[in-house]
């Protein structure tokens, strides 16, 4: 694994989202609760459109988290890599572009 993908705390560099980590976790916990609510709605045979409305809300919430993470990645990881070298910067830009492409396709 490359240093940017290692998980042990002793070797993990600061992530771009580090300063907003608690806010991200709070938002993700809220989304998790929404998903559990959708499952409950299905279990209770809720009206299809009501379920779809909640799915849409969760999707938008996840998109907002994704956009924040992209912004943090560009502002921290990509900028730091570009300061390191042109090659490292280009690699991080390609990595970010690939991630954005996956988000757009989803």
C-alpha positions as CSV (number, residue, x, y, z in Angstrom):
1,X,0.0,0.0,0.0
2,X,1.1,3.5,-0.7
3,X,1.6,5.8,2.4
4,X,-1.7,7.6,1.5
5,X,-3.6,4.4,1.8
6,X,-2.2,2.9,4.9
7,X,-4.4,2.7,7.9
8,X,-2.3,2.4,11.1
9,X,-2.4,5.6,13.0
10,X,1.3,5.8,13.4
11,X,1.9,6.0,9.7
12,X,-1.2,7.7,8.4
13,X,-0.6,11.2,7.2
14,X,-3.2,13.9,8.1
15,X,-6.1,13.7,5.8
16,X,-7.6,16.7,4.0
17,X,-10.8,16.3,6.0
18,X,-9.0,16.0,9.4
19,X,-10.1,19.4,10.7
20,X,-13.8,18.6,9.8
21,X,-13.7,14.9,10.8
22,X,-16.3,15.3,13.6
23,X,-18.6,17.2,11.3
24,X,-18.3,14.5,8.6
25,X,-18.9,11.8,11.2
26,X,-22.0,13.6,12.5
27,X,-23.4,14.0,9.0
28,X,-22.7,10.3,8.2
29,X,-24.4,9.2,11.4
30,X,-27.4,11.3,10.5
31,X,-27.4,9.7,7.0
32,X,-27.1,6.2,8.6
33,X,-30.2,7.0,10.6
34,X,-32.1,8.1,7.5
35,X,-31.2,4.8,5.8
36,X,-32.5,2.9,8.8
37,X,-35.6,5.0,8.5
38,X,-36.0,4.0,4.9
39,X,-35.6,0.3,5.8
40,X,-38.3,0.8,8.5
41,X,-40.6,2.5,5.9
42,X,-40.2,-0.5,3.5
43,X,-40.8,-2.9,6.4
44,X,-44.0,-1.0,7.3
45,X,-45.1,-0.9,3.6
46,X,-44.9,2.8,3.3
47,X,-46.2,4.5,0.1
48,X,-43.6,4.1,-2.7
49,X,-43.3,7.9,-3.4
50,X,-42.6,8.6,0.3
51,X,-39.8,6.0,0.3
52,X,-38.4,7.4,-2.9
53,X,-38.5,10.9,-1.4
54,X,-36.4,9.7,1.5
55,X,-34.0,7.9,-0.8
56,X,-33.6,11.1,-2.7
57,X,-32.8,13.0,0.5
58,X,-30.2,10.4,1.5
59,X,-28.7,10.6,-2.0
60,X,-28.4,14.4,-1.8
61,X,-26.9,14.2,1.7
62,X,-24.2,11.7,0.5
63,X,-23.5,13.9,-2.5
64,X,-22.9,16.8,-0.1
65,X,-20.5,14.7,1.9
66,X,-18.8,13.6,-1.3
67,X,-18.4,17.2,-2.5
68,X,-16.9,18.3,0.8
69,X,-14.4,15.4,0.7
70,X,-13.4,16.3,-2.9
71,X,-12.9,19.9,-1.9
72,X,-10.8,18.9,1.1
73,X,-8.8,16.5,-1.0
74,X,-8.0,19.1,-3.6
75,X,-7.2,21.8,-1.1
76,X,-5.0,19.5,1.0
77,X,-3.7,16.3,-0.6
78,X,-3.4,17.6,-4.2
79,X,-1.9,20.9,-3.2
80,X,0.6,19.2,-0.9
81,X,1.5,16.7,-3.6
82,X,2.0,19.5,-6.2
83,X,4.4,21.3,-3.8
84,X,6.3,18.0,-3.5
85,X,6.8,17.6,-7.3
86,X,5.1,18.0,-10.6
87,X,4.8,14.2,-10.9
88,X,3.3,13.8,-7.5
89,X,0.9,16.6,-8.2
90,X,-0.2,15.2,-11.5
91,X,-0.7,11.8,-9.9
92,X,-3.0,13.3,-7.3
93,X,-4.9,15.3,-9.9
94,X,-5.5,12.0,-11.9
95,X,-6.5,10.2,-8.7
96,X,-9.0,13.1,-7.9
97,X,-10.3,13.1,-11.5
98,X,-10.9,9.3,-11.4
99,X,-12.8,9.7,-8.1
100,X,-14.9,12.5,-9.4
101,X,-15.7,10.4,-12.5
102,X,-16.9,7.6,-10.2
103,X,-19.1,10.0,-8.3
104,X,-20.6,11.4,-11.5
105,X,-21.4,7.9,-12.8
106,X,-23.0,6.9,-9.6
